[in-house]
């Protein structure tokens, strides 16, 4: 039921909200050019281009699968596929599993047509982003993800993924450690310098058989990291270093997952022990270490990074 803004409670949809959604739809369809007769200055409509995309990225699709994925009327999709077939873009072969269905595949010509549309689409997106400042681009992409997440009807994807490091990741590690530890703990830039030296040593001496960096990503952005490196003095001991989880990703079990990856890798690499150095003020990290089986083996009061702390050494026997 619609109510006027003056009488509506926060949970009631009001006319102004509906008008705002419709206005946004009109604005965005104009911006991305869906109102033009041919998408991306081509002879193909938005629906036809979307079907081409599905065919290019799912090499052995059936009409039923495409109709389901895109929520297209079967008759409408059939007309699109006939157009592609008559234009030499599409071939069919009978499905071995279901004789009533045909396996749809793009021909060489169809792949060429899709490649050109894909290139034009990339160019258009680049031009759109090029109008924005770096800050605006971040806000714009965050907004797109927020809309997608809010409207996504399918089951939620995994909250994060873990991957190995890539060029540029080390800069992120130093940058975020410097900011987070200053904002949350009041530590001085001395700590950021320590982190910079650790990651520089990691890159300079990286042994992929014995060492690893994991980068966590959430919604396409880095959300955390951890390192496992060879102990400089004890060959059968590894060191866990620089565990970090962004505030926005805390509570998802990400810290535990990163520490567990270190344990699995260390065992596979033949290490007998993992050791780590931390501080008493890092309560969340200390809890993760304790739950993973690490034992506190040494404590030392000290003045580090502009504050009084108790440094700690924790060990895990593998």
C-alpha positions in Angstrom: 0.0 0.0 0.0 1.3 3.5 -0.9 1.4 6.2 1.7 2.3 9.8 1.5 5.7 10.8 2.9 4.2 12.5 5.9 2.3 9.4 7.1 4.6 6.6 6.0 6.7 4.5 8.4 10.3 3.6 7.5 9.1 0.1 6.2 6.4 1.4 3.8 7.1 2.0 0.1 6.0 5.6 -0.7 5.3 7.2 -4.1 8.5 9.3 -4.0 10.6 6.1 -3.7 8.8 4.5 -6.7 9.3 7.7 -8.7 13.0 7.7 -7.8 13.5 4.2 -9.1 11.7 5.0 -12.3 13.7 8.2 -12.8 17.0 6.2 -12.2 15.9 3.6 -14.8 15.2 6.3 -17.4 18.5 8.0 -16.7 20.6 4.9 -16.8 19.0 3.4 -19.9 19.8 6.7 -21.7 23.4 6.7 -20.4 24.2 3.2 -21.6 22.4 3.6 -24.9 19.8 0.9 -24.6 17.2 3.2 -26.3 19.1 3.3 -29.5 17.8 1.1 -32.4 21.0 -0.9 -32.4 23.1 -1.5 -29.3 26.7 -0.1 -29.6 26.0 1.2 -33.1 25.4 -2.4 -34.3 22.5 -4.1 -36.0 21.7 -6.0 -32.8 19.3 -5.2 -30.0 20.2 -5.4 -26.3 18.4 -8.7 -26.0 20.3 -10.1 -29.1 23.6 -8.9 -27.8 22.9 -10.5 -24.4 22.1 -13.8 -26.0 25.3 -13.6 -28.0 27.2 -13.1 -24.8 25.7 -16.2 -23.3 26.5 -18.2 -26.3 30.1 -17.0 -26.3 30.7 -17.7 -22.6 28.8 -21.0 -22.5 30.0 -22.8 -25.6 27.5 -25.6 -25.4 24.3 -24.1 -24.2 20.7 -25.1 -25.0 17.8 -22.8 -25.7 16.2 -23.9 -22.5 19.3 -23.0 -20.4 19.6 -19.6 -22.0 15.9 -18.8 -21.6 16.1 -19.8 -17.9 19.3 -17.8 -17.2 18.0 -14.6 -19.0 14.3 -15.1 -18.1 13.4 -14.7 -21.7 10.2 -15.8 -23.3 10.9 -19.1 -25.2 9.2 -17.8 -28.4 11.1 -14.5 -28.4 14.4 -16.4 -27.8 13.5 -18.8 -30.6 13.2 -15.8 -33.1 16.5 -14.5 -32.0 18.2 -17.8 -32.5 16.7 -18.2 -35.9 18.0 -14.8 -36.9 21.5 -15.8 -35.8 21.3 -19.1 -37.6 20.1 -17.6 -40.9 22.9 -15.0 -40.6 25.6 -17.6 -40.2 26.3 -16.8 -36.6 25.0 -20.0 -35.0 25.1 -23.8 -35.5 23.1 -26.5 -33.8 23.6 -30.2 -33.1 21.4 -32.7 -31.4 22.0 -33.1 -27.7 23.2 -36.6 -26.8 21.6 -36.4 -23.4 18.2 -35.1 -24.6 17.2 -35.5 -28.2 14.5 -32.8 -27.9 17.2 -30.2 -27.2 19.9 -28.8 -29.5 23.4 -27.8 -28.5 24.0 -24.2 -29.6 27.4 -23.0 -30.7 28.6 -19.8 -32.3 30.3 -20.2 -35.7 33.5 -18.5 -36.5 31.5 -15.6 -37.9 29.4 -15.5 -34.7 32.5 -15.4 -32.6 33.9 -12.5 -34.7 30.6 -10.6 -34.3 30.6 -11.1 -30.5 34.3 -10.1 -30.3 33.5 -6.8 -32.0 30.5 -6.1 -29.7 32.6 -7.0 -26.7 35.3 -4.6 -27.7 32.8 -1.8 -28.3 31.2 -2.5 -24.9 34.6 -2.3 -23.2 35.4 0.9 -25.0 32.0 2.4 -23.9 32.6 1.4 -20.3 36.1 2.9 -20.3 34.7 6.2 -21.7 32.0 6.2 -19.0 34.6 5.7 -16.2 36.9 8.2 -17.9 34.5 11.0 -17.1 34.9 10.4 -13.4 37.7 11.2 -10.9 39.4 8.4 -9.1 37.2 9.1 -6.0 34.0 9.2 -8.1 35.0 5.9 -9.8 35.3 4.2 -6.4 31.9 5.5 -5.3 30.3 4.6 -8.6 31.5 1.0 -8.5 30.6 0.7 -4.9 27.1 1.9 -5.8 26.8 -0.6 -8.6 27.8 -3.5 -6.3 25.3 -2.3 -3.7 22.5 -2.3 -6.1 23.5 -5.7 -7.5 23.8 -7.3 -4.0 20.4 -5.8 -2.9 18.5 -7.1 -5.9 20.3 -10.4 -6.5 17.7 -13.1 -6.1 20.1 -16.1 -6.4 21.8 -17.6 -3.3 24.6 -15.4 -2.0 28.0 -16.1 -3.4 30.9 -17.0 -1.1 31.6 -13.9 1.0 35.3 -13.9 0.0 37.9 -15.6 -2.1 41.6 -16.3 -1.3 44.3 -16.1 -4.0 48.0 -15.8 -4.3 49.6 -12.3 -4.6 49.8 -10.4 -7.8 51.8 -7.3 -8.9 50.5 -4.3 -6.9 49.3 -6.3 -3.9 52.4 -5.5 -1.8 51.7 -1.8 -2.1 48.2 -2.5 -0.7 49.6 -4.5 2.2 51.9 -1.7 3.3 49.3 1.0 2.6 46.5 -0.6 4.6 48.7 -1.7 7.5 49.9 1.9 7.9 46.4 3.3 7.8 44.6 0.7 9.9 47.2 0.5 12.7 47.4 4.3 12.9 43.6 4.7 13.0 42.7 1.8 15.3 45.8 1.7 17.6 47.5 5.0 17.3 50.8 3.5 16.1 53.4 5.6 14.5 54.8 5.4 10.9 57.6 3.2 12.3 55.2 0.3 12.0 54.5 1.0 8.4 58.3 1.0 7.8 58.6 -2.4 9.4 55.8 -3.7 7.1 57.5 -2.3 4.1 60.7 -4.1 4.9 58.9 -7.4 5.5 57.2 -7.3 2.1 60.3 -6.1 0.3 62.2 -9.1 1.8 59.4 -11.4 0.8 59.6 -10.3 -2.9 63.4 -10.3 -2.9 63.7 -13.8 -1.5 60.4 -15.4 -2.5 60.6 -19.2 -2.7 57.2 -20.4 -4.0 57.8 -24.0 -2.8 58.3 -22.8 0.8 56.6 -19.4 1.0 53.2 -17.9 0.2 51.2 -14.8 0.4 47.4 -15.0 0.4 45.2 -12.1 -0.6 41.5 -12.2 0.3 39.0 -10.5 -2.0 35.5 -9.6 -1.3 33.2 -8.2 -4.0 36.2 -7.6 -6.2 38.2 -5.6 -3.6 41.0 -6.7 -1.3 39.8 -7.4 2.2 42.8 -9.0 3.9 46.1 -10.7 3.6 48.6 -13.0 5.4 52.2 -14.3 4.7 54.0 -17.5 5.5 57.7 -17.3 5.1 60.8 -19.4 5.9 62.4 -18.7 9.2 65.8 -17.3 8.6 67.5 -19.4 11.3 65.4 -22.6 11.5 64.9 -24.5 8.3 62.0 -26.6 9.6 60.1 -23.5 11.0 57.9 -21.1 9.1 56.8 -17.7 10.2 53.2 -16.4 9.9 53.3 -12.6 9.2 51.1 -9.6 8.6 47.7 -11.1 9.2 45.2 -8.3 8.3 41.5 -8.1 7.8 39.6 -5.0 6.8 37.0 -3.8 9.2 34.3 -4.2 6.5 35.1 -8.0 6.3 35.4 -8.8 9.9 33.0 -11.3 11.4 33.0 -13.5 8.2 35.6 -16.0 9.4 38.2 -14.5 7.0 41.0 -14.2 9.6 40.6 -17.9 10.5 40.5 -18.9 6.8 43.8 -17.1 6.2 45.5 -18.6 9.2 44.2 -22.1 8.2 45.7 -21.7 4.7 49.0 -21.0 6.3 48.7 -24.2 8.3 47.7 -26.4 5.3 50.6 -25.0 3.2 53.2 -25.3 6.0 52.3 -29.0 6.5 52.5 -29.7 2.7 55.8 -27.9 2.5 57.3 -30.0 5.2 57.6 -27.5 8.1 57.5 -28.8 11.6 56.5 -25.6 13.3 54.9 -22.2 12.6 55.9 -19.3 14.8 54.5 -15.7 14.9 55.1 -12.4 16.6 52.2 -10.3 17.8 51.1 -7.9 20.5 48.7 -8.2 23.4 46.4 -5.4 22.1 45.5 -7.4 19.0 42.8 -9.4 20.8 40.9 -10.7 17.7 44.1 -12.0 16.1 45.2 -13.6 19.4 41.8 -15.4 19.6 42.3 -16.8 16.1 45.7 -18.0 16.9 44.5 -19.7 20.1 41.6 -21.4 18.3 44.0 -22.6 15.6 46.1 -24.4 18.3 48.9 -21.8 18.7 50.5 -21.6 22.2 51.8 -18.4 23.8 55.5 -19.2 24.5 57.1 -15.8 25.2 56.0 -12.3 26.4 58.1 -9.1 26.6 56.9 -5.6 27.7 58.3 -2.9 25.4 57.7 0.5 23.9 57.1 0.1 20.2 55.6 2.2 17.5 54.9 5.1 20.0 53.0 3.0 22.5 53.6 0.7 25.5 52.8 -2.9 24.5 53.5 -6.5 25.4 55.0 -8.3 22.4 54.2 -12.0 22.2 55.6 -15.1 20.4 53.2 -17.9 19.6 54.1 -21.3 18.2 52.1 -24.1 16.5 53.6 -27.6 16.3 52.6 -29.3 13.1 
